[in-house]
Amino acid sequence: MEKLFKAIQELVTTSKVVIERPKGSAHPRYPDYIYPLNYGYLDDTSSSDNNCIDVWTGSGDLKTVTGILVVVDPVKKDSEIKVLIGCDDDESAIALESSNRGDMAAILIKNGESIDE
């Protein structure tokens, strides 16, 4: 797990974090959904959806990876990770809840957490 988070931290350190949907803004296609945290991406990266790697940012250090969400969307038939940057426990829980809406399912893995590899 340490190797994974080291690699993700390298991406965050060497990429620009772009916030495209600030906390409190509405989703462009689903106006009833209001972003509970800042949401954006790591510029010049790529993910399984052919876009950049998504990020949620919290109120902490915006260069520190605090966790990842592993998200599966059976409707779109895809999966991806979303990187949590500077998120405390409450903010991580908010991002997790947001990623478990509708048909989507997500798990949170905190940086420094130990799980079977």
N, C-alpha and C positions, 0 to 999 in steps of 0.2 A: 504494500500500500504506500509505503514511503516513496518508492520509486515513481509511482503514478503521480503523487502530489508534487514531487520535485519537478517532473516534466510539465505538469499544468502550471506550476509557479513560474517556470521558465517562459511559457507562453504569455502569461500575464505580465511578467517583467519586461518582455521584449515587444509587446504589442500595445497599441493605443486602445484604451477602453472608450467606446463610443456609447453614450446613453441616447437612445432614440425614443424611448418612452419613459419620461420622468414619472416619479411617484405622483399619483393623483391624476394622471392623464388617462383618457379612455383609449381602449383598443380601437384601431382604425376600422376593422370589420365588425367588431362586436362592441358597440358603444356602451352597453350595460356593464362591460367588464372594465373596472378601474384598477390600474396598476398599483399594488400596495407598496412596492419598492421601486427604485430605479431599475430599468431593464434595458439591456443593450447587447453589445457584442464586442469581441476582440477583433479589431481591424486586421486585415491581411492574414486571417486564419480560415480554415474550412471545416465544415461539419457534415454529417451524413445527409442533411437536407440541402446540400449545395450552397448554403449560406455560411456566414462566419459563425464561430462558436459563441453561443448565447451566454450572457452573464446577468446575474442579479447583483446589485451593489447595496451594501448597507451603510451604516453610520461610522464604521471603523476605518482602519487603514485601507485605502483603495489600491494598494499594491500587494495585499496579503490574501492568499487563497484560504478561505475558511472551510470550504466544503465543495461538494458537487452534488447535483441531483441527477439521477439516472431516470429518464422519462421515456415511457412507451405510450404511443398513441395508436390504438388498434384501428381507429377510423382512417387515419392517414397511412396506416401500416408502416410506421417508422419508429425509430428510437434515437435518442441523442442524450448528450450530457449538457447540463447547464452549470456553469461555474459560479460559485458564490464567492464574492470578494468583499472583505470587510464586514461580514454579517455576524452579528452576535447570535446567541441561541434563539432569541425571540424572532429576529429577522429571518434566520434560517427556517424556523417553523412556518413563518408566513410564506416564504418562497415555496416550501414543500406543499403547503395547503393549496397554494395557487396552481401548482403543477399537478395536483390530484383532482382537478375539476373536470366535470363532464366525463368522457370515457377514458381520459388519460390516467395513467398510474405512474407514480414516482416513488423513489426511495432517496433518502438523504444519507450521504456518507460524509462525515466530518473529517477534516484534516487532523491527523494524529490518532484517529480511531483505528482500532485493530479489528479486522475481520479475516476470516479464512480466505486465503488467496489460491 
